[in-house]
Amino acid sequence: MAKVCQVSGVGVTRGHHIHRSGKAKKEGGIGKHITKRVKRVIFPNLRTKRIWVAELNKFVTVKLTARALKTVNKNGAFSVLKTAGLI
């Protein structure tokens, strides 16, 4: 299964990790300098949850991020899952 949130659509992003060398100016050096940029992958904070939907009287299993889980708790499971097209 893809590493994508079923509610918000957040997926894997790509970025860089920056390598720095040198001594900081406030420690008496001449400052930090960037020496290299290394590719990295940033994964979303995904959770697989069984959510009880009272209107349907059943559990629905969804894969969502922690932020989307907060949205489900705030706005209600039925309305959030309906707008996402999962029910």
PDB file of N, CA, C and O in Angstrom, chain B, residues numbered from 101:
ATOM      1  N   MET B 101       0.844  -1.176   0.000  1.00  0.00           N
ATOM      2  CA  MET B 101       0.000   0.000   0.000  1.00  0.00           C
ATOM      3  C   MET B 101       0.895   1.247   0.000  1.00  0.00           C
ATOM      4  O   MET B 101       1.953   1.252   0.628  1.00  0.00           O
ATOM      5  N   ALA B 102       0.474   2.286  -0.695  1.00  0.00           N
ATOM      6  CA  ALA B 102       1.276   3.492  -0.808  1.00  0.00           C
ATOM      7  C   ALA B 102       1.343   4.236   0.523  1.00  0.00           C
ATOM      8  O   ALA B 102       0.447   4.122   1.359  1.00  0.00           O
ATOM      9  N   LYS B 103       2.415   4.995   0.702  1.00  0.00           N
ATOM     10  CA  LYS B 103       2.586   5.784   1.919  1.00  0.00           C
ATOM     11  C   LYS B 103       1.929   7.143   1.736  1.00  0.00           C
ATOM     12  O   LYS B 103       2.597   8.176   1.696  1.00  0.00           O
ATOM     13  N   VAL B 104       0.589   7.120   1.624  1.00  0.00           N
ATOM     14  CA  VAL B 104      -0.203   8.319   1.391  1.00  0.00           C
ATOM     15  C   VAL B 104      -1.387   8.299   2.344  1.00  0.00           C
ATOM     16  O   VAL B 104      -2.012   7.259   2.552  1.00  0.00           O
ATOM     17  N   CYS B 105      -1.693   9.467   2.928  1.00  0.00           N
ATOM     18  CA  CYS B 105      -2.848   9.593   3.806  1.00  0.00           C
ATOM     19  C   CYS B 105      -4.122   9.545   2.966  1.00  0.00           C
ATOM     20  O   CYS B 105      -4.227  10.239   1.954  1.00  0.00           O
ATOM     21  N   GLN B 106      -5.090   8.725   3.385  1.00  0.00           N
ATOM     22  CA  GLN B 106      -6.334   8.590   2.630  1.00  0.00           C
ATOM     23  C   GLN B 106      -7.259   9.779   2.824  1.00  0.00           C
ATOM     24  O   GLN B 106      -8.148  10.000   2.002  1.00  0.00           O
ATOM     25  N   VAL B 107      -7.075  10.550   3.886  1.00  0.00           N
ATOM     26  CA  VAL B 107      -7.949  11.688   4.153  1.00  0.00           C
ATOM     27  C   VAL B 107      -7.384  12.976   3.556  1.00  0.00           C
ATOM     28  O   VAL B 107      -8.079  13.672   2.815  1.00  0.00           O
ATOM     29  N   SER B 108      -6.127  13.299   3.874  1.00  0.00           N
ATOM     30  CA  SER B 108      -5.556  14.574   3.435  1.00  0.00           C
ATOM     31  C   SER B 108      -4.728  14.470   2.164  1.00  0.00           C
ATOM     32  O   SER B 108      -4.451  15.489   1.532  1.00  0.00           O
ATOM     33  N   GLY B 109      -4.328  13.269   1.775  1.00  0.00           N
ATOM     34  CA  GLY B 109      -3.549  13.109   0.553  1.00  0.00           C
ATOM     35  C   GLY B 109      -2.070  13.397   0.700  1.00  0.00           C
ATOM     36  O   GLY B 109      -1.355  13.475  -0.299  1.00  0.00           O
ATOM     37  N   VAL B 110      -1.597  13.558   1.927  1.00  0.00           N
ATOM     38  CA  VAL B 110      -0.183  13.839   2.165  1.00  0.00           C
ATOM     39  C   VAL B 110       0.638  12.591   1.864  1.00  0.00           C
ATOM     40  O   VAL B 110       0.287  11.490   2.289  1.00  0.00           O
ATOM     41  N   GLY B 111       1.732  12.767   1.130  1.00  0.00           N
ATOM     42  CA  GLY B 111       2.567  11.632   0.773  1.00  0.00           C
ATOM     43  C   GLY B 111       4.024  11.878   1.103  1.00  0.00           C
ATOM     44  O   GLY B 111       4.359  12.774   1.878  1.00  0.00           O
ATOM     45  N   VAL B 112       4.878  11.076   0.509  1.00  0.00           N
ATOM     46  CA  VAL B 112       6.314  11.181   0.735  1.00  0.00           C
ATOM     47  C   VAL B 112       6.846  12.405   0.001  1.00  0.00           C
ATOM     48  O   VAL B 112       6.494  12.641  -1.154  1.00  0.00           O
ATOM     49  N   THR B 113       7.703  13.191   0.677  1.00  0.00           N
ATOM     50  CA  THR B 113       8.359  14.333   0.047  1.00  0.00           C
ATOM     51  C   THR B 113       9.851  14.108   0.059  1.00  0.00           C
ATOM     52  O   THR B 113      10.370  13.320   0.850  1.00  0.00           O
ATOM     53  N   ARG B 114      10.533  14.804  -0.819  1.00  0.00           N
ATOM     54  CA  ARG B 114      11.982  14.666  -0.916  1.00  0.00           C
ATOM     55  C   ARG B 114      12.629  16.004  -0.592  1.00  0.00           C
ATOM     56  O   ARG B 114      12.079  17.068  -0.875  1.00  0.00           O
ATOM     57  N   GLY B 115      13.806  15.923   0.005  1.00  0.00           N
ATOM     58  CA  GLY B 115      14.516  17.133   0.377  1.00  0.00           C
ATOM     59  C   GLY B 115      16.001  16.870   0.479  1.00  0.00           C
ATOM     60  O   GLY B 115      16.515  15.917  -0.107  1.00  0.00           O
ATOM     61  N   HIS B 116      16.695  17.721   1.229  1.00  0.00           N
ATOM     62  CA  HIS B 116      18.134  17.605   1.401  1.00  0.00           C
ATOM     63  C   HIS B 116      18.490  17.704   2.877  1.00  0.00           C
ATOM     64  O   HIS B 116      17.833  18.401   3.650  1.00  0.00           O
ATOM     65  N   HIS B 117      19.537  16.994   3.244  1.00  0.00           N
ATOM     66  CA  HIS B 117      20.167  17.129   4.549  1.00  0.00           C
ATOM     67  C   HIS B 117      21.464  17.884   4.288  1.00  0.00           C
ATOM     68  O   HIS B 117      22.262  17.474   3.445  1.00  0.00           O
ATOM     69  N   ILE B 118      21.679  18.982   5.004  1.00  0.00           N
ATOM     70  CA  ILE B 118      22.829  19.851   4.735  1.00  0.00           C
ATOM     71  C   ILE B 118      23.962  19.517   5.688  1.00  0.00           C
ATOM     72  O   ILE B 118      23.779  19.516   6.906  1.00  0.00           O
ATOM     73  N   HIS B 119      25.149  19.231   5.126  1.00  0.00           N
ATOM     74  CA  HIS B 119      26.351  19.030   5.928  1.00  0.00           C
ATOM     75  C   HIS B 119      27.055  20.374   6.082  1.00  0.00           C
ATOM     76  O   HIS B 119      27.265  21.093   5.105  1.00  0.00           O
ATOM     77  N   ARG B 120      27.417  20.701   7.317  1.00  0.00           N
ATOM     78  CA  ARG B 120      28.114  21.958   7.592  1.00  0.00           C
ATOM     79  C   ARG B 120      29.423  21.651   8.293  1.00  0.00           C
ATOM     80  O   ARG B 120      29.537  20.671   9.029  1.00  0.00           O
ATOM     81  N   SER B 121      30.402  22.497   8.054  1.00  0.00           N
ATOM     82  CA  SER B 121      31.677  22.351   8.756  1.00  0.00           C
ATOM     83  C   SER B 121      32.137  23.712   9.218  1.00  0.00           C
ATOM     84  O   SER B 121      31.668  24.739   8.728  1.00  0.00           O
ATOM     85  N   GLY B 122      33.055  23.716  10.160  1.00  0.00           N
ATOM     86  CA  GLY B 122      33.593  24.968  10.677  1.00  0.00           C
ATOM     87  C   GLY B 122      33.125  25.237  12.089  1.00  0.00           C
ATOM     88  O   GLY B 122      32.282  24.525  12.635  1.00  0.00           O
ATOM     89  N   LYS B 123      33.688  26.275  12.664  1.00  0.00           N
ATOM     90  CA  LYS B 123      33.365  26.682  14.026  1.00  0.00           C
ATOM     91  C   LYS B 123      32.489  27.929  13.980  1.00  0.00           C
ATOM     92  O   LYS B 123      32.746  28.844  13.198  1.00  0.00           O
ATOM     93  N   ALA B 124      31.453  27.964  14.818  1.00  0.00           N
ATOM     94  CA  ALA B 124      30.517  29.078  14.827  1.00  0.00           C
ATOM     95  C   ALA B 124      31.217  30.376  15.213  1.00  0.00           C
ATOM     96  O   ALA B 124      32.183  30.371  15.975  1.00  0.00           O
ATOM     97  N   LYS B 125      30.716  31.490  14.675  1.00  0.00           N
ATOM     98  CA  LYS B 125      31.324  32.798  14.950  1.00  0.00           C
ATOM     99  C   LYS B 125      31.279  33.146  16.433  1.00  0.00           C
ATOM    100  O   LYS B 125      32.230  33.713  16.972  1.00  0.00           O
ATOM    101  N   LYS B 126      30.162  32.801  17.098  1.00  0.00           N
ATOM    102  CA  LYS B 126      30.066  33.157  18.516  1.00  0.00           C
ATOM    103  C   LYS B 126      30.971  32.302  19.394  1.00  0.00           C
ATOM    104  O   LYS B 126      31.152  32.590  20.577  1.00  0.00           O
ATOM    105  N   GLU B 127      31.545  31.237  18.804  1.00  0.00           N
ATOM    106  CA  GLU B 127      32.522  30.428  19.532  1.00  0.00           C
ATOM    107  C   GLU B 127      33.951  30.791  19.145  1.00  0.00           C
ATOM    108  O   GLU B 127      34.896  30.113  19.548  1.00  0.00           O
ATOM    109  N   GLY B 128      34.113  31.853  18.369  1.00  0.00           N
ATOM    110  CA  GLY B 128      35.454  32.312  18.004  1.00  0.00           C
ATOM    111  C   GLY B 128      35.931  31.860  16.641  1.00  0.00           C
ATOM    112  O   GLY B 128      37.090  32.089  16.294  1.00  0.00           O
ATOM    113  N   GLY B 129      35.072  31.225  15.856  1.00  0.00           N
ATOM    114  CA  GLY B 129      35.471  30.752  14.535  1.00  0.00           C
ATOM    115  C   GLY B 129      35.125  31.754  13.449  1.00  0.00           C
ATOM    116  O   GLY B 129      34.741  32.890  13.728  1.00  0.00           O
ATOM    117  N   ILE B 130      35.267  31.317  12.209  1.00  0.00           N
ATOM    118  CA  ILE B 130      34.964  32.193  11.077  1.00  0.00           C
ATOM    119  C   ILE B 130      33.559  31.924  10.512  1.00  0.00           C
ATOM    120  O   ILE B 130      33.145  32.558   9.542  1.00  0.00           O
ATOM    121  N   GLY B 131      32.851  31.002  11.110  1.00  0.00           N
ATOM    122  CA  GLY B 131      31.470  30.743  10.701  1.00  0.00           C
ATOM    123  C   GLY B 131      31.314  29.370  10.072  1.00  0.00           C
ATOM    124  O   GLY B 131      32.276  28.772   9.589  1.00  0.00           O
ATOM    125  N   LYS B 132      30.105  28.899  10.088  1.00  0.00           N
ATOM    126  CA  LYS B 132      29.787  27.597   9.495  1.00  0.00           C
ATOM    127  C   LYS B 132      29.645  27.745   7.983  1.00  0.00           C
ATOM    128  O   LYS B 132      29.166  28.768   7.494  1.00  0.00           O
ATOM    129  N   HIS B 133      30.063  26.724   7.254  1.00  0.00           N
ATOM    130  CA  HIS B 133      29.932  26.720   5.802  1.00  0.00           C
ATOM    131  C   HIS B 133      29.295  25.409   5.354  1.00  0.00           C
ATOM    132  O   HIS B 133      29.536  24.350   5.935  1.00  0.00           O
ATOM    133  N   ILE B 134      28.475  25.506   4.306  1.00  0.00           N
ATOM    134  CA  ILE B 134      27.842  24.312   3.746  1.00  0.00           C
ATOM    135  C   ILE B 134      28.860  23.609   2.864  1.00  0.00           C
ATOM    136  O   ILE B 134      29.443  24.219   1.967  1.00  0.00           O
ATOM    137  N   THR B 135      29.072  22.321   3.121  1.00  0.00           N
ATOM    138  CA  THR B 135      30.033  21.561   2.337  1.00  0.00           C
ATOM    139  C   THR B 135      29.369  20.556   1.408  1.00  0.00           C
ATOM    140  O   THR B 135      29.967  20.136   0.417  1.00  0.00           O
ATOM    141  N   LYS B 136      28.126  20.164   1.725  1.00  0.00           N
ATOM    142  CA  LYS B 136      27.494  19.128   0.930  1.00  0.00           C
ATOM    143  C   LYS B 136      25.989  19.127   1.178  1.00  0.00           C
ATOM    144  O   LYS B 136      25.526  19.437   2.275  1.00  0.00           O
ATOM    145  N   ARG B 137      25.238  18.776   0.144  1.00  0.00           N
ATOM    146  CA  ARG B 137      23.801  18.541   0.280  1.00  0.00           C
ATOM    147  C   ARG B 137      23.530  17.092  -0.087  1.00  0.00           C
ATOM    148  O   ARG B 137      23.845  16.654  -1.193  1.00  0.00           O
ATOM    149  N   VAL B 138      22.935  16.342   0.860  1.00  0.00           N
ATOM    150  CA  VAL B 138      22.669  14.929   0.659  1.00  0.00           C
ATOM    151  C   VAL B 138      21.161  14.739   0.528  1.00  0.00           C
ATOM    152  O   VAL B 138      20.391  15.261   1.335  1.00  0.00           O
ATOM    153  N   LYS B 139      20.742  13.989  -0.490  1.00  0.00           N
ATOM    154  CA  LYS B 139      19.322  13.746  -0.695  1.00  0.00           C
ATOM    155  C   LYS B 139      18.762  12.904   0.444  1.00  0.00           C
ATOM    156  O   LYS B 139      19.432  12.016   0.971  1.00  0.00           O
ATOM    157  N   ARG B 140      17.502  13.204   0.818  1.00  0.00           N
ATOM    158  CA  ARG B 140      16.818  12.438   1.846  1.00  0.00           C
ATOM    159  C   ARG B 140      15.343  12.349   1.520  1.00  0.00           C
ATOM    160  O   ARG B 140      14.827  13.109   0.701  1.00  0.00           O
ATOM    161  N   VAL B 141      14.661  11.402   2.176  1.00  0.00           N
ATOM    162  CA  VAL B 141      13.233  11.180   1.982  1.00  0.00           C
ATOM    163  C   VAL B 141      12.530  11.488   3.300  1.00  0.00           C
ATOM    164  O   VAL B 141      12.952  11.026   4.360  1.00  0.00           O
ATOM    165  N   ILE B 142      11.454  12.272   3.224  1.00  0.00           N
ATOM    166  CA  ILE B 142      10.693  12.642   4.412  1.00  0.00           C
ATOM    167  C   ILE B 142       9.355  11.907   4.345  1.00  0.00           C
ATOM    168  O   ILE B 142       8.551  12.156   3.447  1.00  0.00           O
ATOM    169  N   PHE B 143       9.119  11.001   5.294  1.00  0.00           N
ATOM    170  CA  PHE B 143       7.907  10.191   5.306  1.00  0.00           C
ATOM    171  C   PHE B 143       6.841  10.849   6.177  1.00  0.00           C
ATOM    172  O   PHE B 143       7.172  11.461   7.193  1.00  0.00           O
ATOM    173  N   PRO B 144       5.566  10.735   5.799  1.00  0.00           N
ATOM    174  CA  PRO B 144       4.491  11.260   6.643  1.00  0.00           C
ATOM    175  C   PRO B 144       4.306  10.386   7.885  1.00  0.00           C
ATOM    176  O   PRO B 144       4.696   9.219   7.902  1.00  0.00           O
ATOM    177  N   ASN B 145       3.713  10.967   8.909  1.00  0.00           N
ATOM    178  CA  ASN B 145       3.472  10.271  10.178  1.00  0.00           C
ATOM    179  C   ASN B 145       2.164   9.487  10.061  1.00  0.00           C
ATOM    180  O   ASN B 145       1.120   9.921  10.548  1.00  0.00           O
ATOM    181  N   LEU B 146       2.240   8.313   9.402  1.00  0.00           N
ATOM    182  CA  LEU B 146       1.040   7.546   9.085  1.00  0.00           C
ATOM    183  C   LEU B 146       0.656   6.580  10.210  1.00  0.00           C
ATOM    184  O   LEU B 146       1.510   6.021  10.898  1.00  0.00           O
ATOM    185  N   ARG B 147      -0.651   6.407  10.369  1.00  0.00           N
ATOM    186  CA  ARG B 147      -1.219   5.470  11.323  1.00  0.00           C
ATOM    187  C   ARG B 147      -2.331   4.695  10.616  1.00  0.00           C
ATOM    188  O   ARG B 147      -3.080   5.264   9.822  1.00  0.00           O
ATOM    189  N   THR B 148      -2.437   3.406  10.905  1.00  0.00           N
ATOM    190  CA  THR B 148      -3.564   2.618  10.425  1.00  0.00           C
ATOM    191  C   THR B 148      -4.545   2.484  11.584  1.00  0.00           C
ATOM    192  O   THR B 148      -4.204   1.933  12.630  1.00  0.00           O
ATOM    193  N   LYS B 149      -5.769   2.991  11.397  1.00  0.00           N
ATOM    194  CA  LYS B 149      -6.740   3.041  12.485  1.00  0.00           C
ATOM    195  C   LYS B 149      -8.074   2.452  12.056  1.00  0.00           C
ATOM    196  O   LYS B 149      -8.498   2.586  10.909  1.00  0.00           O
ATOM    197  N   ARG B 150      -8.723   1.796  13.010  1.00  0.00           N
ATOM    198  CA  ARG B 150     -10.115   1.390  12.839  1.00  0.00           C
ATOM    199  C   ARG B 150     -10.966   2.442  13.537  1.00  0.00           C
ATOM    200  O   ARG B 150     -10.893   2.605  14.755  1.00  0.00           O
ATOM    201  N   ILE B 151     -11.762   3.146  12.764  1.00  0.00           N
ATOM    202  CA  ILE B 151     -12.564   4.248  13.300  1.00  0.00           C
ATOM    203  C   ILE B 151     -14.034   3.827  13.310  1.00  0.00           C
ATOM    204  O   ILE B 151     -14.559   3.351  12.304  1.00  0.00           O
ATOM    205  N   TRP B 152     -14.684   4.006  14.447  1.00  0.00           N
ATOM    206  CA  TRP B 152     -16.095   3.681  14.561  1.00  0.00           C
ATOM    207  C   TRP B 152     -16.924   4.821  13.962  1.00  0.00           C
ATOM    208  O   TRP B 152     -16.778   5.978  14.355  1.00  0.00           O
ATOM    209  N   VAL B 153     -17.791   4.481  13.011  1.00  0.00           N
ATOM    210  CA  VAL B 153     -18.693   5.450  12.396  1.00  0.00           C
ATOM    211  C   VAL B 153     -20.096   5.114  12.888  1.00  0.00           C
ATOM    212  O   VAL B 153     -20.680   4.100  12.505  1.00  0.00           O
ATOM    213  N   ALA B 154     -20.620   5.980  13.739  1.00  0.00           N
ATOM    214  CA  ALA B 154     -21.908   5.703  14.376  1.00  0.00           C
ATOM    215  C   ALA B 154     -23.056   5.724  13.373  1.00  0.00           C
ATOM    216  O   ALA B 154     -24.012   4.962  13.510  1.00  0.00           O
ATOM    217  N   GLU B 155     -22.969   6.590  12.367  1.00  0.00           N
ATOM    218  CA  GLU B 155     -24.052   6.690  11.378  1.00  0.00           C
ATOM    219  C   GLU B 155     -24.196   5.406  10.553  1.00  0.00           C
ATOM    220  O   GLU B 155     -25.301   5.045  10.148  1.00  0.00           O
ATOM    221  N   LEU B 156     -23.073   4.722  10.307  1.00  0.00           N
ATOM    222  CA  LEU B 156     -23.103   3.472   9.549  1.00  0.00           C
ATOM    223  C   LEU B 156     -23.168   2.246  10.450  1.00  0.00           C
ATOM    224  O   LEU B 156     -23.427   1.135   9.988  1.00  0.00           O
ATOM    225  N   ASN B 157     -22.927   2.462  11.748  1.00  0.00           N
ATOM    226  CA  ASN B 157     -22.932   1.395  12.752  1.00  0.00           C
ATOM    227  C   ASN B 157     -21.899   0.322  12.437  1.00  0.00           C
ATOM    228  O   ASN B 157     -22.182  -0.871  12.541  1.00  0.00           O
ATOM    229  N   LYS B 158     -20.684   0.757  12.048  1.00  0.00           N
ATOM    230  CA  LYS B 158     -19.603  -0.185  11.762  1.00  0.00           C
ATOM    231  C   LYS B 158     -18.248   0.518  11.861  1.00  0.00           C
ATOM    232  O   LYS B 158     -18.167   1.746  11.915  1.00  0.00           O
ATOM    233  N   PHE B 159     -17.183  -0.296  11.885  1.00  0.00           N
ATOM    234  CA  PHE B 159     -15.822   0.215  11.877  1.00  0.00           C
ATOM    235  C   PHE B 159     -15.352   0.403  10.436  1.00  0.00           C
ATOM    236  O   PHE B 159     -15.727  -0.357   9.543  1.00  0.00           O
ATOM    237  N   VAL B 160     -14.519   1.432  10.225  1.00  0.00           N
ATOM    238  CA  VAL B 160     -13.884   1.672   8.927  1.00  0.00           C
ATOM    239  C   VAL B 160     -12.382   1.747   9.174  1.00  0.00           C
ATOM    240  O   VAL B 160     -11.932   2.521  10.018  1.00  0.00           O
ATOM    241  N   THR B 161     -11.604   0.950   8.445  1.00  0.00           N
ATOM    242  CA  THR B 161     -10.151   0.964   8.585  1.00  0.00           C
ATOM    243  C   THR B 161      -9.566   1.935   7.573  1.00  0.00           C
ATOM    244  O   THR B 161      -9.800   1.808   6.371  1.00  0.00           O
ATOM    245  N   VAL B 162      -8.800   2.911   8.067  1.00  0.00           N
ATOM    246  CA  VAL B 162      -8.194   3.923   7.198  1.00  0.00           C
ATOM    247  C   VAL B 162      -6.733   4.100   7.565  1.00  0.00           C
ATOM    248  O   VAL B 162      -6.326   3.831   8.695  1.00  0.00           O
ATOM    249  N   LYS B 163      -5.948   4.556   6.597  1.00  0.00           N
ATOM    250  CA  LYS B 163      -4.550   4.886   6.823  1.00  0.00           C
ATOM    251  C   LYS B 163      -4.445   6.398   6.739  1.00  0.00           C
ATOM    252  O   LYS B 163      -4.639   6.981   5.672  1.00  0.00           O
ATOM    253  N   LEU B 164      -4.135   7.041   7.873  1.00  0.00           N
ATOM    254  CA  LEU B 164      -4.109   8.496   7.903  1.00  0.00           C
ATOM    255  C   LEU B 164      -2.977   9.021   8.757  1.00  0.00           C
ATOM    256  O   LEU B 164      -2.400   8.297   9.568  1.00  0.00           O
ATOM    257  N   THR B 165      -2.667  10.300   8.561  1.00  0.00           N
ATOM    258  CA  THR B 165      -1.608  10.941   9.324  1.00  0.00           C
ATOM    259  C   THR B 165      -2.134  11.332  10.703  1.00  0.00           C
ATOM    260  O   THR B 165      -3.340  11.318  10.952  1.00  0.00           O
ATOM    261  N   ALA B 166      -1.215  11.676  11.583  1.00  0.00           N
ATOM    262  CA  ALA B 166      -1.596  12.090  12.932  1.00  0.00           C
ATOM    263  C   ALA B 166      -2.424  13.375  12.880  1.00  0.00           C
ATOM    264  O   ALA B 166      -3.356  13.543  13.667  1.00  0.00           O
ATOM    265  N   ARG B 167      -2.095  14.270  11.971  1.00  0.00           N
ATOM    266  CA  ARG B 167      -2.860  15.514  11.830  1.00  0.00           C
ATOM    267  C   ARG B 167      -4.275  15.233  11.333  1.00  0.00           C
ATOM    268  O   ARG B 167      -5.230  15.854  11.799  1.00  0.00           O
ATOM    269  N   ALA B 168      -4.415  14.305  10.394  1.00  0.00           N
ATOM    270  CA  ALA B 168      -5.748  13.946   9.898  1.00  0.00           C
ATOM    271  C   ALA B 168      -6.568  13.265  10.990  1.00  0.00           C
ATOM    272  O   ALA B 168      -7.789  13.416  11.030  1.00  0.00           O
ATOM    273  N   LEU B 169      -5.916  12.523  11.871  1.00  0.00           N
ATOM    274  CA  LEU B 169      -6.609  11.894  12.985  1.00  0.00           C
ATOM    275  C   LEU B 169      -7.182  12.944  13.931  1.00  0.00           C
ATOM    276  O   LEU B 169      -8.277  12.771  14.465  1.00  0.00           O
ATOM    277  N   LYS B 170      -6.443  14.034  14.138  1.00  0.00           N
ATOM    278  CA  LYS B 170      -6.950  15.147  14.948  1.00  0.00           C
ATOM    279  C   LYS B 170      -8.155  15.788  14.277  1.00  0.00           C
ATOM    280  O   LYS B 170      -9.099  16.201  14.950  1.00  0.00           O
ATOM    281  N   THR B 171      -8.123  15.871  12.946  1.00  0.00           N
ATOM    282  CA  THR B 171      -9.252  16.434  12.204  1.00  0.00           C
ATOM    283  C   THR B 171     -10.486  15.554  12.344  1.00  0.00           C
ATOM    284  O   THR B 171     -11.601  16.057  12.484  1.00  0.00           O
ATOM    285  N   VAL B 172     -10.284  14.233  12.304  1.00  0.00           N
ATOM    286  CA  VAL B 172     -11.402  13.297  12.487  1.00  0.00           C
ATOM    287  C   VAL B 172     -11.993  13.444  13.879  1.00  0.00           C
ATOM    288  O   VAL B 172     -13.214  13.422  14.038  1.00  0.00           O
ATOM    289  N   ASN B 173     -11.152  13.592  14.881  1.00  0.00           N
ATOM    290  CA  ASN B 173     -11.636  13.756  16.253  1.00  0.00           C
ATOM    291  C   ASN B 173     -12.409  15.058  16.424  1.00  0.00           C
ATOM    292  O   ASN B 173     -13.383  15.112  17.175  1.00  0.00           O
ATOM    293  N   LYS B 174     -11.974  16.105  15.730  1.00  0.00           N
ATOM    294  CA  LYS B 174     -12.595  17.416  15.884  1.00  0.00           C
ATOM    295  C   LYS B 174     -13.909  17.521  15.116  1.00  0.00           C
ATOM    296  O   LYS B 174     -14.907  17.986  15.667  1.00  0.00           O
ATOM    297  N   ASN B 175     -13.925  17.096  13.853  1.00  0.00           N
ATOM    298  CA  ASN B 175     -15.071  17.322  12.973  1.00  0.00           C
ATOM    299  C   ASN B 175     -16.027  16.138  12.880  1.00  0.00           C
ATOM    300  O   ASN B 175     -17.120  16.265  12.329  1.00  0.00           O
ATOM    301  N   GLY B 176     -15.626  15.002  13.408  1.00  0.00           N
ATOM    302  CA  GLY B 176     -16.485  13.824  13.342  1.00  0.00           C
ATOM    303  C   GLY B 176     -16.064  12.893  12.223  1.00  0.00           C
ATOM    304  O   GLY B 176     -15.661  13.335  11.148  1.00  0.00           O
ATOM    305  N   ALA B 177     -16.160  11.605  12.486  1.00  0.00           N
ATOM    306  CA  ALA B 177     -15.672  10.601  11.542  1.00  0.00           C
ATOM    307  C   ALA B 177     -16.491  10.576  10.262  1.00  0.00           C
ATOM    308  O   ALA B 177     -15.930  10.499   9.170  1.00  0.00           O
ATOM    309  N   PHE B 178     -17.813  10.639  10.385  1.00  0.00           N
ATOM    310  CA  PHE B 178     -18.665  10.492   9.206  1.00  0.00           C
ATOM    311  C   PHE B 178     -18.434  11.619   8.211  1.00  0.00           C
ATOM    312  O   PHE B 178     -18.285  11.361   7.016  1.00  0.00           O
ATOM    313  N   SER B 179     -18.401  12.879   8.685  1.00  0.00           N
ATOM    314  CA  SER B 179     -18.262  14.008   7.769  1.00  0.00           C
ATOM    315  C   SER B 179     -16.895  14.046   7.101  1.00  0.00           C
ATOM    316  O   SER B 179     -16.795  14.357   5.913  1.00  0.00           O
ATOM    317  N   VAL B 180     -15.835  13.733   7.853  1.00  0.00           N
ATOM    318  CA  VAL B 180     -14.487  13.767   7.292  1.00  0.00           C
ATOM    319  C   VAL B 180     -14.293  12.643   6.272  1.00  0.00           C
ATOM    320  O   VAL B 180     -13.756  12.873   5.189  1.00  0.00           O
ATOM    321  N   LEU B 181     -14.729  11.431   6.617  1.00  0.00           N
ATOM    322  CA  LEU B 181     -14.561  10.299   5.702  1.00  0.00           C
ATOM    323  C   LEU B 181     -15.457  10.442   4.461  1.00  0.00           C
ATOM    324  O   LEU B 181     -15.100   9.966   3.383  1.00  0.00           O
ATOM    325  N   LYS B 182     -16.610  11.092   4.612  1.00  0.00           N
ATOM    326  CA  LYS B 182     -17.497  11.299   3.465  1.00  0.00           C
ATOM    327  C   LYS B 182     -16.883  12.297   2.480  1.00  0.00           C
ATOM    328  O   LYS B 182     -16.939  12.079   1.270  1.00  0.00           O
ATOM    329  N   THR B 183     -16.293  13.397   2.989  1.00  0.00           N
ATOM    330  CA  THR B 183     -15.662  14.376   2.092  1.00  0.00           C
ATOM    331  C   THR B 183     -14.418  13.793   1.425  1.00  0.00           C
ATOM    332  O   THR B 183     -14.061  14.197   0.319  1.00  0.00           O
ATOM    333  N   ALA B 184     -13.757  12.845   2.092  1.00  0.00           N
ATOM    334  CA  ALA B 184     -12.585  12.197   1.501  1.00  0.00           C
ATOM    335  C   ALA B 184     -12.981  11.118   0.491  1.00  0.00           C
ATOM    336  O   ALA B 184     -12.139  10.639  -0.268  1.00  0.00           O
ATOM    337  N   GLY B 185     -14.253  10.740   0.481  1.00  0.00           N
ATOM    338  CA  GLY B 185     -14.736   9.734  -0.452  1.00  0.00           C
ATOM    339  C   GLY B 185     -14.469   8.310  -0.024  1.00  0.00           C
ATOM    340  O   GLY B 185     -14.408   7.411  -0.863  1.00  0.00           O
ATOM    341  N   LEU B 186     -14.311   8.090   1.259  1.00  0.00           N
ATOM    342  CA  LEU B 186     -14.011   6.743   1.764  1.00  0.00           C
ATOM    343  C   LEU B 186     -15.274   5.969   2.149  1.00  0.00           C
ATOM    344  O   LEU B 186     -15.245   4.743   2.263  1.00  0.00           O
ATOM    345  N   ILE B 187     -16.387   6.694   2.349  1.00  0.00           N
ATOM    346  CA  ILE B 187     -17.654   6.009   2.653  1.00  0.00           C
ATOM    347  C   ILE B 187     -18.759   6.583   1.792  1.00  0.00           C
ATOM    348  O   ILE B 187     -19.906   6.148   1.888  1.00  0.00           O
TER     349      ILE B 187
END
